[in-house]
Amino acid sequence: MSLVKSLQRLLSGGGKAAAMYDQGMEKAHHDDWDGAILDYTAVIDSAKAPRDLKAMARFNRALAYAHQGNQAKAEEDLQATIAMPDAPANIRTSAKAKLARWGKRRVRQ
């Protein structure tokens, strides 16, 4: 992303949330789960973040919790993502699929 676009994104209300989301993604990419969770939580709590970005942040926070071994919080976030009526359909579908896979894994164990 260009420097100008990055600055524009940071200065707009929704842009700040998008920048936090991007930082969370970067931290998750480097296995900094605590940092990613903090950034995703900031997006979820942001009054100016678009609903689709909040849904993506909640979904990704669930994955970060799962990487930490906190299955209860991960499942709670996935359930909350599914319950968001204005969340993008692909995010809700991904959350449902992830919960189903985790359920199958528990049955096999």
Residue pairs with C-beta under 8 A, 6 or more apart in sequence:
1 9
6 19
8 15
9 15
9 16
9 18
9 19
10 16
10 19
13 48
14 48
14 49
14 50
14 53
16 46
16 48
17 42
17 43
17 46
17 48
17 49
17 50
17 53
18 49
18 53
20 39
20 40
20 42
20 43
20 46
21 39
21 40
21 43
21 53
21 56
21 57
21 60
23 35
23 39
24 35
24 36
24 37
24 38
24 39
24 40
24 43
24 57
24 60
24 61
24 64
25 36
25 60
27 33
27 35
27 36
27 39
28 36
28 60
28 63
28 64
28 67
31 67
33 64
33 65
33 67
33 68
34 68
36 60
36 61
36 64
37 61
37 64
37 65
37 68
40 57
40 58
40 60
40 61
40 64
41 57
41 61
43 49
43 53
43 54
43 57
44 54
44 57
44 58
44 61
46 54
49 57
51 84
51 86
51 87
52 86
52 87
52 88
52 91
54 84
54 87
55 81
55 84
55 87
55 88
55 91
55 92
56 88
56 91
58 77
58 80
58 81
58 84
59 77
59 78
59 81
59 91
59 94
59 95
61 77
62 73
62 74
62 75
62 76
62 77
62 78
62 81
62 95
62 98
63 74
63 98
65 71
65 73
65 74
65 77
66 74
66 102
71 102
74 102
75 99
75 102
78 95
78 96
78 98
78 99
79 95
79 99
81 87
81 91
81 92
81 95
82 92
82 95
82 96
82 99
84 92
